[in-house]
Amino acid sequence: QLQLVESGGGKVQPGGSLRLSCTASGPIFDHYHIGWFRQAPGKEEREGISYISSSGAYTNFADSVKGRFTISRDNAEKRVYLQMNSLKPEDTAVYYCAAEYGLGYRSMIPSEYAYWGQGTQVTVSS
């Protein structure tokens, strides 16, 4: 059973940066695709913002974060990173990582992911 734990959240000023980590425990981590999602205050739905394939060769980003966020993974360490730069107040949300073994093409659809972390809060405010 794959388990995921997010870390690295916190409060940052607009224009600042944070790096989130998603650390996995369990077998065959390098077989899983990983997505990052966020849920903004007062919103019911989670927004898919980034994806990385099991090998790390393919990535995807939502338009809302494209050019500001990057994603990478270290399969030996069972870790995925989300580097967030030029943060804006509208990036404030709880950020989640999720994993799935078989996915549609570079999917960032929450319902397609089976394994989820507990989330980490990111607050962008002056």
N, C-alpha and C positions, 0 to 999 in steps of 0.2 A: 504494500500500500504506500503510495507516494504521499509525503507530507511536505507542505511548503510553509516557509516563514519569511515574511517581509521585514525589512529593517531599513533605517536610514531616513525616515521621515522626520519632520520637524517644522519649525517656523523660519521663514526666510523673507527678506525684503524683496519687493519687485525688482526684477533684473538679476536676482541672485541665482544660485545653482544648488542643486542637491543631487546625490547619487543614491538611488534606492537599490537594495539587494534583495534577491529572492533566493533563499537557501533551501535546498531539497534534502530530504532523507528518504531512503528507500532504494529499491533496485532500479537498474537500467535507466537512469536519468537521461542519458544521451539518446534515448528513443522518444523522448517527449518534446513536443512543441510547447512553447511557453508564450503566454500572452500577458500583457499588463492592461489593467482596467482601472477606472476610477469612478467613484460615486460622489457627486458634488452635494453639498448641503441642500436638503429639501427636495432632492430629485430621487425618484424611485428606481430609475434604471441606471445600470452601470454602463459606462462608455468604454468601448475598446479603443485603446490608444496606441498599442504597439504589439508586435509579434516577432518572434524569432523561431526559425525552424530548428529541428532537433540537432542538426549539425552546425548551426550558426550561419549557414551559407545564405539564407534568405531572411529578409526582414520586411516589415510593413509598418506604416505609421498613419494615424489619423491626420486629416488635414489640420486639425486644431493644434497639433504638436510638431508637425513636419518642419524640419529645419532647426528645431530647438532641442528635441530629445533624440538620444541615440540609445540603442539597445545592443547588448553583447552578452556572451555567455562563456563560462569556463566549465566544461563538462567534467574535468578532473576534480574540480572543487565542488561540483554540483551547485553552481551558482549562476544566476542571471542578473545582469545589472541594467538599470535604467538611469542614464545620465540625463538630467533635466537642467537645461540652461535657459537664460532669459525668461525666468519664471514670471508669470502674470498673476494678478489676484484671481482671475478666473480659473487658474490651475488648482485652486484650493479644493481639496477633496480627500477622501480616503482612497488610497491606492492599493490595489490587489494584484497579485500575480496568480496565474492559473496555468494548469498543464493538461495536455491531452495527447493521447498516443496517435490517433488518426484524425486528421482534420481536413476540412475544405481548404481550398487554396488560400494560404496566408490569412486564415480566418481570424477576425477579431470580434466574433459574435459570442457573447457570454454563454449562451445556452449550449454551445458546442464544446465547452470545457467542463471536465468532470472534477478536477482536483483544484482546490482553492486554498489560499492562505487566509489569515485572519485580518489582514489589512494593516496599513500604516498611514497615519494622518500627515498630510502635507498642508501647511497653511502659508499662504503668500500674502503678506500684509506689512504695511509700514507702521 
